[in-house]
């Protein structure tokens, strides 16, 4: 074989490999789900009203627990939960640890570079949580002052929003669930920033917590379901599911059950 013939053969071999990979990926997730008889769903089990492991019942509850079961029913399979957090879930999706992330994931430009999103189903402003006894932080406008320490969970959209918007206060990040509360209670932070669902947890469970709503609309983020890039058929199937639960009332029913109707996107 001549050098030219060898180069041509190599070119077509590489092209064939690339085409096989491309064709093989589209539809692969749905095929895997059907073959294993289960859809693997990434959740963060400390997200009140979203995907929350109740300390009282030791059962998972929340809008995305209900809706992940609805997804599994539509697919004719079981649901397996994979515990993750906001700092790791994209790695888990890309590694195939889960087929979809269903735990109120904010759709941000930074995340869109790595993963794909369905249409949104919830949207929330940001809220601040401090202690009722805090000496000078009494409303949202008291936060951005010199000497104030603001805590956010690493990997959440609040981290990027606070980095962009804070002019005087200092920002610290934490990773583990409940670590934000510990930072505020210990005095190492003055407030932490969260969203509507988690803010409801704070005032419903902890008598020391003071929820500070913004005076107007903050940078609002939309929540959607997230999947790994590379399988358009699976993305379309998930987007179809979101459209369906909006139309048939399952989203509204789940949102009402967990007091999330004010942030539901119905269309």
C-alpha positions in Angstrom: 0.0 0.0 0.0 1.4 3.4 -0.9 1.7 6.3 1.5 -1.2 8.1 -0.2 -3.4 5.0 0.0 -2.6 4.5 3.6 -3.5 8.1 4.4 -6.8 7.8 2.6 -7.6 4.5 4.5 -6.7 6.1 7.8 -9.0 9.1 7.0 -12.0 6.9 6.3 -11.3 4.8 9.3 -11.3 7.8 11.6 -14.4 9.2 9.9 -16.2 5.9 10.3 -15.3 5.8 14.0 -16.6 9.4 14.5 -19.8 8.7 12.7 -20.4 5.5 14.7 -19.8 7.4 18.0 -22.2 10.1 16.9 -24.9 7.7 15.8 -24.5 5.5 18.8 -24.8 8.3 21.3 -28.1 9.7 20.1 -30.7 7.5 21.8 -28.2 5.7 23.9 -29.5 7.0 27.3 -33.1 6.0 26.6 -31.9 2.6 25.4 -29.9 2.2 28.6 -32.8 3.2 30.8 -35.1 0.7 29.1 -32.5 -2.1 29.3 -31.8 -1.6 33.0 -35.5 -1.0 33.8 -34.7 2.1 35.8 -33.9 5.8 35.3 -31.0 7.1 37.4 -31.9 10.5 38.8 -29.3 12.8 40.4 -30.7 14.6 43.5 -29.4 16.7 46.4 -31.2 15.3 49.4 -31.1 18.5 51.5 -33.2 20.7 49.2 -36.4 21.5 51.1 -39.6 21.1 49.0 -37.5 20.0 46.0 -35.6 16.7 46.9 -35.5 16.5 50.7 -34.7 13.6 53.0 -37.1 14.2 55.9 -35.3 13.8 59.2 -38.7 12.8 60.7 -39.7 10.1 58.3 -36.4 9.3 56.7 -38.2 9.4 53.3 -37.5 11.5 50.3 -40.1 14.2 49.5 -40.5 17.3 47.4 -41.7 18.3 44.0 -38.9 16.6 42.1 -39.3 13.4 44.0 -43.0 13.3 42.9 -42.1 14.3 39.3 -39.2 11.8 39.0 -41.7 9.1 39.9 -44.0 10.5 37.2 -41.1 10.4 34.7 -40.4 6.8 35.6 -44.1 5.9 35.2 -44.1 7.5 31.8 -41.0 5.6 30.7 -42.4 2.3 32.2 -39.4 1.9 34.5 -38.3 2.3 38.1 -36.5 5.3 39.6 -33.0 5.1 41.2 -31.7 8.1 43.1 -28.1 9.1 43.0 -27.0 11.5 45.7 -25.0 14.5 44.5 -24.6 18.2 45.1 -24.3 21.4 43.1 -20.5 21.3 43.1 -20.4 17.8 41.6 -23.6 17.0 39.6 -22.2 18.0 36.2 -19.3 15.6 36.7 -21.9 12.9 37.6 -23.9 13.5 34.5 -20.9 13.5 32.2 -19.6 10.3 33.9 -22.9 8.5 33.3 -23.6 8.2 37.1 -27.1 9.5 36.4 -29.3 10.0 33.4 -30.8 13.3 34.5 -30.5 15.8 37.3 -33.8 16.6 38.9 -33.3 18.9 41.9 -34.1 22.4 40.9 -31.0 23.1 38.9 -30.6 26.7 37.8 -30.1 27.2 34.1 -27.0 29.4 33.8 -24.7 30.3 30.9 -21.7 28.7 32.6 -23.5 25.4 33.0 -24.8 25.5 29.5 -21.2 25.1 28.3 -21.1 21.6 29.9 -24.7 20.3 30.0 -28.1 20.7 28.4 -31.3 21.9 29.9 -35.0 21.3 29.4 -37.5 24.1 29.3 -37.9 25.6 32.8 -40.5 24.7 35.3 -39.7 26.9 38.3 -38.2 30.3 38.8 -37.0 32.1 42.0 -35.6 35.3 43.3 -32.7 35.2 45.8 -33.3 35.5 49.5 -31.1 36.1 52.5 -31.1 34.2 55.8 -29.7 35.6 59.0 -30.4 35.3 62.7 -33.3 37.1 64.4 -30.7 38.5 66.9 -28.3 39.9 64.3 -27.3 43.4 65.6 -27.6 45.4 62.3 -28.7 43.3 59.4 -32.5 43.7 59.4 -33.3 43.8 55.7 -31.8 43.1 52.3 -30.3 46.6 51.9 -28.2 46.0 55.0 -26.2 43.2 53.4 -23.7 44.8 51.1 -21.6 46.7 53.6 -17.9 46.6 54.5 -17.2 43.9 57.2 -20.3 41.8 56.3 -19.6 38.2 55.4 -22.0 36.6 52.9 -22.0 32.8 52.6 -23.1 30.9 49.5 -23.0 27.2 48.6 -20.3 26.5 46.0 -21.6 25.7 42.5 -25.0 27.3 42.9 -26.2 30.2 40.8 -26.1 32.4 44.0 -22.3 32.1 44.0 -22.0 33.7 40.6 -24.7 36.3 41.3 -23.1 37.4 44.5 -19.6 37.6 43.0 -21.0 39.9 40.4 -23.2 42.0 42.5 -21.5 42.5 45.9 -19.5 45.7 46.0 -18.5 45.9 49.7 -19.3 42.7 51.6 -17.0 39.7 51.5 -18.0 36.4 50.0 -17.3 32.9 51.4 -18.3 29.6 49.8 -19.1 26.2 51.5 -19.7 22.8 50.0 -21.5 20.5 52.3 -25.3 20.6 53.0 -26.3 22.6 56.1 -22.8 24.2 56.2 -24.3 27.7 55.4 -26.5 27.5 58.5 -23.5 26.6 60.6 -21.5 29.5 59.3 -24.3 32.0 60.2 -25.1 30.5 63.6 -21.4 30.4 64.6 -20.9 34.1 63.6 -18.4 33.3 60.9 -20.9 34.6 58.4 -23.6 37.2 58.8 -26.0 35.9 56.1 -26.3 33.2 53.5 -28.0 33.5 50.2 -30.6 31.0 49.0 -33.7 30.7 47.0 -37.5 30.5 47.7 -37.7 26.7 48.5 -34.7 26.6 50.8 -35.8 29.9 52.5 -39.1 28.2 53.3 -37.2 25.4 55.0 -35.4 27.9 57.2 -38.4 29.7 58.5 -40.5 26.5 58.9 -37.9 24.5 60.8 -35.6 26.9 62.6 -36.9 29.4 65.1 -33.6 31.4 65.0 -33.8 32.1 61.3 -34.9 35.4 59.7 -35.7 35.4 56.0 -34.9 38.7 54.2 -36.7 39.1 50.9 -35.2 41.5 48.3 -37.0 44.9 48.0 -37.7 44.1 44.3 -36.9 41.4 41.8 -33.3 40.2 42.1 -31.5 38.4 39.3 -34.0 35.7 38.7 -33.0 32.2 37.7 -35.0 29.5 36.1 -34.9 25.9 37.1 -34.9 23.0 34.7 -33.9 19.4 34.4 -30.3 18.8 33.2 -28.8 16.1 31.1 -25.3 15.4 29.6 -24.5 16.7 26.2 -24.3 14.3 23.2 -27.8 12.7 23.2 -30.4 15.0 21.6 -33.0 12.3 21.7 -32.8 12.0 25.5 -32.9 15.8 25.8 -36.0 15.9 23.6 -37.7 13.2 25.6 -37.1 15.0 28.9 -38.3 18.3 27.4 -41.4 16.5 26.2 -42.0 15.3 29.7 -41.8 18.8 31.1 -44.3 20.0 28.5 -46.6 17.1 29.4 -46.7 17.7 33.1 -47.4 21.4 32.5 -50.4 20.5 30.3 -51.9 17.6 32.3 -51.7 19.3 35.7 -49.1 17.1 37.4 -46.7 20.0 37.8 -49.4 22.2 39.3 -50.4 19.4 41.7 -46.9 18.8 42.9 -46.1 22.5 43.2 -49.2 23.0 45.3 -48.4 20.1 47.5 -45.0 21.6 48.4 -46.0 25.2 48.6 -44.1 26.1 45.4 -47.0 27.4 43.3 -45.7 31.0 43.6 -42.6 30.1 41.6 -44.1 27.6 39.2 -43.8 28.2 35.4 -47.0 26.8 33.9 -46.4 27.6 30.2 
